[in-house]
Each structure stands twice: as C-alpha cells, then as structure tokens.
C-alpha cells in the first residue's frame, strides 16, 4: 500500500512538473511572438520559393503577393505596446522587410507584364509543370502533342518579337530569363518522367529535343532584341538603368535614411573636401607640396613584385588584429582569427573588381600572366602596400569577416534584414576609427587611407548623379580619374561594376553613408562616456546586420511606435571636422 501511495505521489509530481514545463514553454513562446513569426516566415518563404520555382510567372506573383499581405496582417495583430524594446525593433524590421518585398514584387510584376505577350504558352506549360509536382501519370503521346504545339508557339512568338519595336536592354534580358525559366522547368519535368513512364521515352524524346532547341534560340533572340545605339549613351559603352529621384527616395526610406539624394551629394562633397585637405598635408610631408596627385603617383610605384602580394595580405591582416587587441577596441574570437583564408581574383573578375573583395575569404586582385602589360601594371599600382593597408582590415578583421562571423551567432533571426549600409558601412567606419588612432605609420600610409576615403565619397557623388539623370557613365569615369586619381582602367571597372554589376542602385553609396551613421552614433555614445569603445563595437556586432537607424534605436533605447520613421541627421557632425 505504501508502495502504491508512493507511486501515485510520484505520478502527481510528474504531472504537475509536466504542466509547469508546458506552461513555461508556452509562455516563453508567446513572449517572443515576433521572433516566432519571423522564423516561420523564413521557413515558409523558402518552402514557397522551392515549390513556385518558375520565376517570373503569374503563379509566382499571385502566391507571393498573397503571402506577403498575409504576413503583414499577422504582424499587425500583435500588440506593439506589449512587446519588449528588442521585440519592437524586430517588429519594425520585419514590417519594413515585408513592405520592401511586396513593393519590389509588384514592381517586378509590372516588368513581367511588359514582356508577357512574348512568353510562349505560359498557362499550358504551367499546367504541365503542376502535374509533375505531384507526380501525376501522363500519357507520352499527349505530352508529345503538347511539346510539338509549344514548339510552333515559340516560332510564332519569335516572328512576333522580330516584327515588334525593340525592347529596352533590361526588358530584353528579363524576357530571355523568363524563357530560360520555362525551358528549365520543362526539362526538369522531362527528367522526372524519362525512363520511368513506359511510353514516355518513345513519344517524347524527339519532340523534347526540338522544343529545347526552340527555347534556346528564342532566349538568344530575346536577349539581343534591343537597340544597342540607343542604350549606349556615351563613348564608355557602359549601359545601366538610372532609377530617378522618386525611386531613390523610396529606397532610402526602406533604409530608414532621412536625407534627400542632393543632401547626400552635398554631404559627400564635404567629406571629400576634408579628405583633400588631409591629402595635401601628406603630400607636403613627402615633398610634393600641393601636387597631391604627384604624391599619389609616388605611392603607386611602391607595388610589390609579382607573386609577393599574398604574404603582404597575411602581414597586414595580422597587423590589424594586433592593433585592435592591444587597444581593446573590439572582441575578436579566436575562431574568427583562425578561419579566414584567401583566393586570387581572375582577370575576368578584375574587369569589374580591380581591388580586394572579402569576407571569410579575402579575394586578392593582382596580375596574372594572361594580362597585357598595361593591365598588369594598373593592377599592381592600384594594389600597392599603402593602398592595401587601408582595405585588408576592411575585408577581414574588424570588417567583413568578423561581422559575418558574428552575424551567424547573434540575433540570427535578423540576418534576413541585412543591408549594405550596415555591412559596408561598418567596414568603412573602421577606416575612420583607425585613421584617428594613427594606424597609418607614415605619409604614404595616410595617402593610401585617404585615397580610399576619397573613393568612397566619390561613389556617392557619381552614382547618385547618374541615377538622378545628371551624369553619364563617361562623366563618372572622368570624375574618378580627376578627383580620386584612379588609373583609367580601374575607374572604368568601378563604374561598370556600379551600373552593370549585380548591385542595387544604392549599394555604392552605402559605404560612406553607413560609415557616417556609425561614426555619428559613436560620437553620441562613446565620446560622451555612455559606453566604452569595446562595449559599443560588440553591441553593434551582436545585434546583426540591420538599418543603422535601428542600431541607434537599440543602443539609445529610443522610444518606438509601429509607424516609426527615422529623422536622424547623422551627417551633422561633419560641420565640426
């Protein structure tokens, strides 16, 4: 009897313990509704992307528009005032991300609608793809008839396109991609049934090969169906897509930046003027007086012999880490110091990236045997030791490698909100800080650091002027050569990268604008004594890659509301420089 009573007592204890754990878990889950919503959203978005994989298509646009609107509705059902400050930040970040995603989805749909009349048999092909998704049985003869019909439809569409006015280069490329998407989707269906369905091979193999060739021919035709002379606006041969002032303002709002494009250009010119004054000081120290371009030319001649650049990168990376740790500026985990590595950029890559690229892997731009003599010399001169000293730490530690390392370990739900204004801004911000702390050992090093700072200010000026419709690509190249002292080929590569590369229109301004945001926040919190430098830098890294206005909101515990809009004038500090 005693044993039975003991057993019942233990059962009661376990029951209450289970209930306690269940309630605690439920309370814990409900205490972070925004984080849960973000986690589910990321998983759902991934699942939908994998299912509705034909992008662009009406099916894709319909489903994702509904998805984003549903997520906004769910977010709006959460009581903002009942959230902790950190959760309010996540709420605003998620809301901003959803608004941005919905906006760009709708903008892409407009582009799709411009070329939709040239897409062959989209409804019929999508029905075919849907049958495959659930593995429905289909008759080989019927599939052969469909594919034969689609082949003839492509022939009609090709004739229609050839007789039509030219598309813009951007729309021509988009149509070509849409055609390729359909071809790839049909090929995936074909591979699924081939060899498994008894009559499939006999009926479908030949029609499929014919259809595939038709798609390939059509995609090539579409890609080139634009007026080259109309697209190329000057002798540079660089084409792009200026987005205009309204679109710039809209994208700045998504980045929570309260300045107009012209105000940012004015601030960049102020940054440039400060840099020029410092460049003149260094030029005078080297004996070149105010001829700073002659001093810059002298620094470029310090390039290393071919084959010795990797050793320099290793030495500069170690120097930066030692400098940071000796001054207790930021936490650098041993694993972060251990796990970076390097690669060389190919000559093809160096056409659009003539300097360093970085992250966990630092990619080095230096000449190879396949380059012309002029290309080799420009690459070596543009990556001399004094220029390199200013960018190795930008790419590795405390720059891109360290920030990516920390992003993978802290507030990971925020990784989906990443922005170049945080990523590139943080890396350039350290060039500001290390300049102040006399990381440069001599006038040549200072010229190297100033060269890059000029370059970042110039990026704002030329890229915004281009997107405002004020400048052409050639004017941008000439500006970089004149104002920054670029080698011509490097200036051309920079402009080509900005306007033809896979970068958003605001990417190139993000470096200097983001750096100014971080620097302004440092003045507010560190120079006032509210935080020490290590606390400040660690706090930034441990809150992940988000618009810097939200970093400010976190560190200053700024009062927030669901309609939050930043009015932060982070460029004001320049007046006291």
C-alpha positions as CSV (number, residue, x, y, z in Angstrom):
1,X,0.0,0.0,0.0
2,X,2.8,2.3,0.9
3,X,4.5,1.5,-2.5
4,X,1.2,2.3,-4.3
5,X,0.8,5.6,-2.5
6,X,4.4,6.5,-3.3
7,X,3.8,5.6,-7.0
8,X,0.7,7.9,-7.1
9,X,2.6,10.7,-5.4
10,X,5.3,10.4,-8.0
11,X,2.8,10.4,-10.8
12,X,1.2,13.6,-9.3
13,X,4.6,15.3,-9.1
14,X,5.5,14.3,-12.6
15,X,2.1,15.5,-13.8
16,X,2.5,18.9,-12.2
17,X,6.1,19.1,-13.4
18,X,4.9,18.4,-16.9
19,X,2.2,21.0,-16.7
20,X,4.7,23.5,-15.3
21,X,7.1,22.9,-18.1
22,X,4.3,23.0,-20.7
23,X,3.1,26.4,-19.4
24,X,6.6,27.7,-19.1
25,X,7.3,26.7,-22.7
26,X,4.1,28.2,-23.9
27,X,4.7,31.4,-22.0
28,X,8.2,31.5,-23.4
29,X,7.0,31.0,-26.9
30,X,4.2,33.6,-26.6
31,X,6.7,36.0,-25.1
32,X,8.5,36.3,-28.4
33,X,5.7,36.4,-31.0
34,X,7.6,38.5,-33.5
35,X,10.7,36.2,-33.4
36,X,8.4,33.2,-33.9
37,X,6.6,34.9,-36.8
38,X,10.0,35.7,-38.4
39,X,11.2,32.2,-38.0
40,X,8.1,30.7,-39.5
41,X,8.1,33.3,-42.3
42,X,11.7,32.4,-43.3
43,X,10.8,28.7,-43.4
44,X,7.5,29.3,-45.3
45,X,9.2,31.6,-47.8
46,X,11.8,29.0,-48.5
47,X,9.2,26.3,-49.0
48,X,7.1,28.5,-51.3
49,X,10.2,29.5,-53.3
50,X,11.1,25.9,-53.9
51,X,7.5,25.0,-54.9
52,X,6.7,28.0,-57.1
53,X,10.1,27.9,-58.7
54,X,9.2,29.3,-62.1
55,X,10.0,32.9,-61.5
56,X,8.7,35.0,-63.1
57,X,5.2,33.7,-63.7
58,X,1.7,34.8,-62.8
59,X,1.5,31.8,-60.4
60,X,4.6,33.1,-58.6
61,X,3.5,36.7,-58.4
62,X,-0.1,35.7,-57.2
63,X,1.2,33.4,-54.5
64,X,3.9,35.7,-53.1
65,X,1.7,38.8,-53.1
66,X,-0.9,36.9,-51.0
67,X,2.0,35.6,-48.8
68,X,3.4,39.0,-48.0
69,X,0.0,40.5,-47.4
70,X,-0.9,37.7,-45.0
71,X,2.3,38.2,-43.1
72,X,1.7,41.9,-42.7
73,X,-1.8,41.1,-41.5
74,X,-0.4,38.6,-38.9
75,X,2.2,41.1,-37.8
76,X,-0.5,43.8,-37.4
77,X,-2.4,41.5,-35.0
78,X,0.4,41.7,-32.5
79,X,0.1,44.4,-29.8
80,X,3.2,46.6,-30.3
81,X,2.9,48.2,-26.9
82,X,3.1,44.8,-25.1
83,X,6.4,44.0,-26.7
84,X,9.8,44.5,-25.2
85,X,12.1,47.1,-26.8
86,X,14.1,44.4,-28.6
87,X,10.9,42.8,-29.9
88,X,9.6,46.2,-31.0
89,X,12.8,46.5,-33.1
90,X,12.2,43.1,-34.7
91,X,8.6,44.1,-35.3
92,X,9.7,47.3,-37.2
93,X,12.5,45.4,-39.1
94,X,10.0,42.7,-40.2
95,X,7.4,45.2,-41.2
96,X,9.9,47.2,-43.2
97,X,11.2,44.0,-44.9
98,X,7.7,42.9,-45.8
99,X,6.8,46.3,-47.2
100,X,10.0,46.3,-49.2
101,X,9.5,42.7,-50.5
102,X,5.9,43.4,-51.5
103,X,6.9,46.7,-53.3
104,X,9.7,45.0,-55.3
105,X,7.4,42.0,-56.1
106,X,4.8,44.4,-57.5
107,X,7.5,46.3,-59.4
108,X,8.8,43.1,-60.9
109,X,5.2,42.1,-61.9
110,X,5.0,45.4,-63.9
111,X,8.1,44.4,-65.7
112,X,6.8,41.0,-66.4
113,X,3.5,42.4,-67.7
114,X,5.6,44.5,-70.2
115,X,7.0,41.3,-71.8
116,X,4.2,38.8,-71.0
117,X,2.8,38.9,-74.5
118,X,6.0,37.4,-75.8
119,X,6.1,34.5,-73.3
120,X,5.1,31.2,-75.2
121,X,2.1,29.3,-73.9
122,X,2.6,30.2,-70.2
123,X,-0.8,28.8,-69.0
124,X,-0.4,25.4,-70.7
125,X,3.2,25.0,-69.7
126,X,2.4,25.9,-66.1
127,X,-0.3,23.2,-66.0
128,X,2.2,20.7,-67.3
129,X,4.6,21.7,-64.5
130,X,1.9,21.4,-61.9
131,X,1.1,17.9,-62.9
132,X,4.7,16.9,-62.3
133,X,4.8,18.5,-58.9
134,X,2.5,15.8,-57.5
135,X,3.8,13.1,-59.8
136,X,0.6,12.6,-61.8
137,X,0.6,10.0,-64.6
138,X,0.6,11.5,-68.0
139,X,0.4,9.9,-71.4
140,X,3.6,10.1,-73.5
141,X,1.6,10.8,-76.7
142,X,-0.3,13.6,-75.1
143,X,3.0,15.2,-73.9
144,X,4.5,14.9,-77.3
145,X,1.5,16.7,-78.8
146,X,1.8,19.5,-76.2
147,X,5.5,19.9,-76.9
148,X,5.0,20.0,-80.6
149,X,2.4,22.7,-80.1
150,X,4.7,24.7,-77.9
151,X,7.5,24.5,-80.4
152,X,5.2,26.1,-83.1
153,X,4.0,28.6,-80.5
154,X,7.7,29.7,-80.0
155,X,8.1,30.1,-83.7
156,X,5.1,32.4,-83.8
157,X,6.4,34.4,-80.8
158,X,9.8,34.7,-82.4
159,X,8.2,36.2,-85.5
160,X,6.1,38.5,-83.4
161,X,9.1,39.7,-81.5
162,X,11.2,40.3,-84.6
163,X,8.4,42.4,-86.1
164,X,7.9,44.4,-82.8
165,X,9.8,47.5,-81.7
166,X,13.0,47.0,-79.8
167,X,12.7,46.4,-76.0
168,X,14.9,48.1,-73.5
169,X,18.1,46.2,-72.8
170,X,16.8,45.5,-69.3
171,X,13.4,44.1,-70.6
172,X,15.1,42.1,-73.3
173,X,17.3,40.4,-70.7
174,X,14.3,39.8,-68.5
175,X,12.3,38.2,-71.3
176,X,15.3,36.0,-72.1
177,X,15.5,34.9,-68.5
178,X,11.7,34.2,-68.4
179,X,12.1,32.0,-71.5
180,X,15.0,30.2,-69.9
181,X,13.0,29.6,-66.7
182,X,10.2,27.9,-68.7
183,X,12.8,25.8,-70.6
184,X,14.5,24.7,-67.4
185,X,11.2,23.8,-65.8
186,X,10.1,21.7,-68.8
187,X,13.5,20.0,-68.7
188,X,13.0,19.1,-65.0
189,X,9.6,17.5,-65.8
190,X,11.1,15.6,-68.7
191,X,14.0,14.3,-66.5
192,X,11.4,13.2,-63.9
193,X,9.4,11.0,-66.3
194,X,12.2,9.9,-68.6
195,X,12.9,6.2,-68.2
196,X,10.2,5.8,-65.6
197,X,6.9,6.2,-67.5
198,X,6.7,3.2,-70.0
199,X,5.7,5.1,-73.2
200,X,7.2,8.4,-72.3
201,X,10.6,8.0,-74.0
202,X,9.2,6.6,-77.3
203,X,6.8,9.5,-77.7
204,X,8.6,12.5,-76.1
205,X,12.3,12.2,-76.7
206,X,12.4,13.8,-80.1
207,X,9.7,16.5,-79.5
208,X,11.5,17.5,-76.4
209,X,14.9,18.0,-78.1
210,X,13.2,20.1,-80.8
211,X,11.4,22.1,-78.2
212,X,14.6,22.6,-76.2
213,X,16.4,24.0,-79.2
214,X,13.5,26.3,-79.9
215,X,13.6,27.7,-76.4
216,X,17.4,28.3,-76.6
217,X,17.1,30.1,-80.0
218,X,14.2,32.2,-78.7
219,X,16.1,33.1,-75.5
220,X,19.1,34.2,-77.6
221,X,16.9,36.3,-79.9
222,X,15.1,38.0,-76.9
223,X,18.4,38.8,-75.2
224,X,19.6,40.8,-78.1
225,X,16.3,42.4,-79.1
226,X,17.2,45.9,-78.0
227,X,18.8,48.9,-79.7
228,X,22.5,49.0,-78.8
229,X,23.0,52.5,-80.1
230,X,20.1,53.8,-78.0
231,X,21.3,52.0,-74.9
232,X,24.8,53.3,-75.0
233,X,24.7,56.9,-74.1
234,X,28.4,57.8,-74.4
235,X,31.8,56.5,-75.5
236,X,32.3,54.4,-72.4
237,X,30.0,51.7,-73.8
238,X,28.6,51.2,-70.3
239,X,24.8,50.7,-70.1
240,X,22.7,50.9,-67.0
241,X,19.3,51.8,-65.7
242,X,19.0,55.2,-63.9
243,X,16.1,54.9,-61.5
244,X,15.3,58.6,-60.9
245,X,14.7,60.7,-57.8
246,X,11.4,59.3,-56.7
247,X,12.8,55.7,-56.7
248,X,15.9,56.8,-54.9
249,X,13.8,58.4,-52.2
250,X,11.7,55.3,-51.9
251,X,14.7,53.1,-51.4
252,X,16.3,55.5,-48.9
253,X,13.1,55.2,-46.9
254,X,13.4,51.4,-46.8
255,X,16.9,52.0,-45.4
256,X,15.5,54.4,-42.8
257,X,17.6,57.3,-44.1
258,X,16.0,60.7,-43.9
259,X,18.2,62.6,-46.4
260,X,17.3,63.5,-50.0
261,X,19.7,62.5,-52.8
262,X,21.0,66.0,-53.2
263,X,21.6,66.4,-49.5
264,X,23.7,63.2,-49.6
265,X,25.7,64.5,-52.5
266,X,26.4,67.7,-50.6
267,X,27.5,65.7,-47.5
268,X,29.7,63.6,-49.7
269,X,31.3,66.7,-51.2
270,X,32.0,67.9,-47.6
271,X,33.6,64.5,-46.8
272,X,35.7,64.8,-50.0
273,X,36.9,68.3,-49.1
274,X,38.0,67.1,-45.6
275,X,39.9,64.3,-47.3
276,X,41.5,66.6,-49.8
277,X,42.8,68.8,-47.0
278,X,44.4,65.8,-45.3
279,X,45.8,64.6,-48.6
280,X,47.5,67.9,-49.1
281,X,49.1,67.7,-45.7
282,X,50.5,64.3,-46.5
283,X,51.7,65.4,-49.9
284,X,53.6,68.3,-48.4
285,X,55.2,65.9,-45.9
286,X,56.5,63.9,-48.9
287,X,57.9,67.0,-50.5
288,X,55.4,67.3,-53.3
289,X,53.7,70.5,-52.0
290,X,50.1,70.7,-53.0
291,X,50.6,68.4,-56.0
292,X,48.8,65.6,-54.3
293,X,48.5,63.6,-57.5
294,X,52.3,63.5,-57.8
295,X,52.5,62.2,-54.2
296,X,49.8,59.6,-55.1
297,X,51.8,58.6,-58.1
298,X,54.8,58.1,-56.0
299,X,52.9,55.8,-53.6
300,X,51.6,53.8,-56.6
301,X,55.2,53.0,-57.6
302,X,55.7,51.1,-54.3
303,X,53.9,48.0,-55.6
304,X,55.4,44.6,-54.8
305,X,56.9,42.2,-57.4
306,X,54.6,39.6,-58.9
307,X,53.9,36.7,-56.5
308,X,54.5,38.6,-53.2
309,X,51.1,40.1,-52.6
310,X,49.7,37.1,-50.6
311,X,52.4,37.5,-48.0
312,X,51.6,41.2,-47.7
313,X,48.0,40.4,-47.1
314,X,48.8,38.0,-44.3
315,X,51.1,40.5,-42.7
316,X,48.5,43.3,-42.9
317,X,45.8,41.1,-41.5
318,X,47.9,40.2,-38.5
319,X,48.9,43.8,-38.0
320,X,45.3,44.9,-37.9
321,X,44.3,42.3,-35.3
322,X,47.3,43.1,-33.1
323,X,46.5,46.8,-33.3
324,X,42.8,46.2,-32.3
325,X,43.5,43.8,-29.5
326,X,46.3,45.9,-28.0
327,X,43.9,48.8,-27.7
328,X,40.9,46.7,-26.5
329,X,38.7,48.1,-29.3
330,X,36.5,45.0,-30.1
331,X,36.1,41.4,-29.1
332,X,37.8,39.1,-31.7
333,X,37.0,35.4,-31.1
334,X,39.9,33.0,-31.7
335,X,37.8,31.1,-34.2
336,X,37.4,34.2,-36.3
337,X,41.1,34.7,-36.4
338,X,41.7,31.1,-37.3
339,X,39.1,30.6,-40.1
340,X,39.7,33.3,-42.8
341,X,41.5,32.3,-46.0
342,X,42.5,33.9,-49.3
343,X,42.0,33.4,-53.0
344,X,43.1,35.3,-56.2
345,X,40.7,37.1,-58.4
346,X,40.6,36.0,-62.0
347,X,41.5,38.5,-64.8
348,X,37.8,38.4,-65.8
349,X,36.7,39.3,-62.2
350,X,39.2,42.1,-62.1
351,X,37.5,43.8,-65.0
352,X,34.7,44.7,-62.6
353,X,36.5,44.3,-59.2
354,X,40.0,45.7,-59.6
355,X,40.8,45.8,-55.9
356,X,40.0,43.5,-53.0
357,X,36.8,41.6,-52.2
358,X,36.4,39.9,-48.8
359,X,34.6,38.1,-46.1
360,X,35.6,34.8,-44.7
361,X,37.7,34.6,-47.9
362,X,39.7,37.6,-48.9
363,X,40.0,37.8,-52.7
364,X,43.1,39.5,-54.0
365,X,43.3,41.5,-57.2
366,X,46.8,41.1,-58.6
367,X,48.0,40.5,-62.2
368,X,48.3,37.1,-63.9
369,X,50.4,36.0,-66.9
370,X,47.3,36.3,-69.2
371,X,47.0,40.1,-68.8
372,X,48.5,42.6,-71.1
373,X,51.5,44.6,-69.8
374,X,49.2,47.7,-69.3
375,X,46.7,45.6,-67.3
376,X,49.4,44.1,-65.2
377,X,50.9,47.5,-64.3
378,X,47.5,49.0,-63.5
379,X,46.6,46.1,-61.2
380,X,50.0,46.2,-59.4
381,X,49.9,50.0,-59.0
382,X,46.3,50.0,-57.8
383,X,47.1,47.4,-55.1
384,X,50.3,48.7,-53.7
385,X,51.1,48.1,-50.0
386,X,49.9,51.5,-48.8
387,X,46.5,51.2,-50.6
388,X,46.3,47.6,-49.4
389,X,46.8,48.6,-45.8
390,X,43.6,50.5,-45.8
391,X,41.5,47.7,-47.2
392,X,42.8,44.4,-45.8
393,X,41.2,45.1,-42.4
394,X,38.1,46.3,-44.3
395,X,37.7,42.9,-45.8
396,X,38.8,40.7,-42.9
397,X,39.0,41.9,-39.2
398,X,37.3,44.0,-38.0
399,X,35.5,44.3,-41.3
400,X,33.5,41.8,-43.4
401,X,34.9,38.6,-42.0
402,X,34.4,39.5,-38.4
403,X,30.9,40.9,-39.0
404,X,29.8,37.8,-40.9
405,X,31.3,35.6,-38.2
406,X,29.2,37.4,-35.6
407,X,26.0,37.6,-37.7
408,X,26.0,33.8,-37.8
409,X,26.0,33.7,-34.0
410,X,23.9,36.6,-32.5
411,X,20.3,37.6,-33.1
412,X,20.3,35.3,-36.1
413,X,16.6,36.0,-36.8
414,X,17.7,39.4,-38.1
415,X,20.0,38.1,-40.8
416,X,17.2,38.4,-43.3
417,X,17.2,42.2,-42.7
418,X,20.8,42.6,-43.8
419,X,21.6,45.8,-45.6
420,X,24.9,47.1,-47.2
421,X,24.5,50.3,-45.2
422,X,25.4,48.2,-42.1
423,X,27.7,45.7,-43.9
424,X,29.8,48.1,-46.0
425,X,29.2,51.0,-43.6
426,X,30.7,49.0,-40.7
427,X,33.8,48.1,-42.7
428,X,34.4,51.7,-43.8
429,X,33.7,53.1,-40.4
430,X,36.8,51.2,-39.1
431,X,38.8,53.1,-41.7
432,X,37.6,56.3,-39.9
433,X,38.4,55.0,-36.5
434,X,41.8,53.6,-37.4
435,X,42.7,56.9,-39.1
436,X,42.1,58.7,-35.8
437,X,44.1,56.2,-33.9
438,X,47.1,56.7,-36.2
439,X,47.1,53.2,-37.7
440,X,48.9,54.8,-40.6
441,X,52.6,54.8,-39.8
442,X,53.8,57.3,-42.3
443,X,52.6,59.8,-45.0
444,X,52.5,57.0,-47.6
445,X,50.1,55.0,-45.4
446,X,48.0,58.1,-44.8
447,X,47.8,58.7,-48.6
448,X,46.7,55.1,-49.0
449,X,43.9,55.5,-46.5
450,X,42.9,58.9,-47.8
451,X,42.8,57.6,-51.4
452,X,40.1,55.1,-50.3
453,X,38.2,57.6,-48.3
454,X,38.1,59.9,-51.3
455,X,36.9,57.0,-53.4
456,X,34.0,56.3,-51.0
457,X,32.9,59.9,-51.1
458,X,33.2,60.0,-54.8
459,X,31.0,56.9,-55.1
460,X,28.1,58.9,-53.6
461,X,28.6,61.8,-55.9
462,X,28.9,59.9,-59.2
463,X,26.3,57.1,-58.5
464,X,23.6,59.4,-57.3
465,X,24.2,61.9,-60.1
466,X,23.9,59.1,-62.5
467,X,20.7,57.8,-61.1
468,X,19.3,61.3,-60.9
469,X,20.0,61.6,-64.7
470,X,22.6,64.3,-64.2
471,X,25.7,62.3,-65.3
472,X,26.6,59.7,-67.9
473,X,28.9,56.7,-67.2
474,X,31.8,58.5,-69.0
475,X,31.4,61.6,-66.8
476,X,31.6,59.2,-63.8
477,X,34.8,57.7,-65.1
478,X,36.4,61.0,-65.7
479,X,35.3,62.2,-62.3
480,X,37.1,59.3,-60.6
481,X,40.2,59.8,-62.6
482,X,40.3,63.6,-61.9
483,X,39.0,63.7,-58.3
484,X,40.4,60.5,-56.9
485,X,43.4,59.8,-59.0
486,X,42.3,56.4,-60.3
487,X,44.0,54.5,-63.0
488,X,41.7,54.9,-66.0
489,X,41.1,51.1,-66.3
490,X,40.3,50.9,-62.6
491,X,37.9,53.9,-62.8
492,X,36.1,52.3,-65.8
493,X,35.9,49.0,-63.9
494,X,34.4,50.8,-60.9
495,X,31.8,52.5,-62.9
496,X,31.0,49.3,-64.9
497,X,30.6,47.4,-61.6
498,X,28.3,50.1,-60.3
499,X,25.9,50.3,-63.2
500,X,26.2,46.8,-64.9
501,X,27.1,44.6,-61.9
502,X,24.7,42.7,-59.7
503,X,24.4,45.6,-57.2
504,X,21.4,47.6,-56.1
505,X,21.3,51.3,-57.2
506,X,22.1,52.4,-53.6
507,X,24.9,49.9,-53.0
508,X,27.8,52.2,-53.8
509,X,26.6,55.0,-51.5
510,X,26.1,52.5,-48.7
511,X,29.8,52.6,-47.8
512,X,30.2,56.2,-46.8
513,X,26.6,56.8,-45.7
514,X,26.7,53.7,-43.4
515,X,30.1,54.7,-42.0
516,X,28.9,58.2,-41.2
517,X,25.9,56.7,-39.4
518,X,28.2,54.5,-37.2
519,X,30.6,57.3,-36.6
520,X,27.9,59.8,-35.6
521,X,26.5,57.2,-33.2
522,X,30.0,56.6,-31.8
523,X,30.3,60.3,-31.1
524,X,26.9,60.3,-29.3
525,X,27.6,57.2,-27.1
526,X,31.4,56.7,-26.8
527,X,32.7,60.3,-26.8
528,X,30.0,61.2,-24.3
529,X,31.2,58.4,-22.0
530,X,28.0,56.4,-22.0
531,X,29.8,53.4,-23.4
532,X,33.4,52.4,-23.9
533,X,34.6,51.5,-27.4
534,X,34.7,47.8,-26.9
535,X,31.1,47.8,-25.5
536,X,30.0,49.9,-28.4
537,X,31.5,47.8,-31.1
538,X,30.5,44.5,-29.5
539,X,26.9,45.7,-29.1
540,X,26.7,46.6,-32.8
541,X,28.1,43.2,-33.9
542,X,25.8,41.3,-31.6
543,X,22.6,42.9,-33.0
544,X,23.2,41.7,-36.5
545,X,23.0,43.5,-39.9
546,X,20.1,45.9,-39.8
547,X,19.5,49.5,-40.9
548,X,21.8,51.6,-38.7
549,X,18.9,53.8,-37.5
550,X,17.6,50.7,-35.8
551,X,21.1,50.1,-34.2
552,X,20.8,53.6,-32.8
553,X,17.3,52.8,-31.5
554,X,18.6,49.7,-29.7
555,X,21.7,51.3,-28.2
556,X,19.9,54.5,-27.1
557,X,16.7,52.7,-26.1
558,X,14.8,55.1,-28.3
559,X,11.0,55.1,-27.8
560,X,9.4,53.4,-30.8
561,X,5.9,53.0,-32.3
562,X,4.5,51.0,-35.3
563,X,4.7,54.0,-37.6
564,X,8.4,54.7,-36.8
565,X,10.3,56.8,-39.3
566,X,13.8,57.9,-38.7
567,X,14.6,61.6,-38.8
568,X,18.3,61.1,-37.8
569,X,20.6,63.8,-39.2
570,X,23.8,61.8,-38.8
571,X,25.8,64.0,-41.2
572,X,25.7,67.0,-38.9
573,X,29.0,66.1,-37.2
574,X,30.9,66.9,-40.4
575,X,30.5,70.6,-39.7
576,X,32.9,70.3,-36.8
577,X,35.6,68.4,-38.7
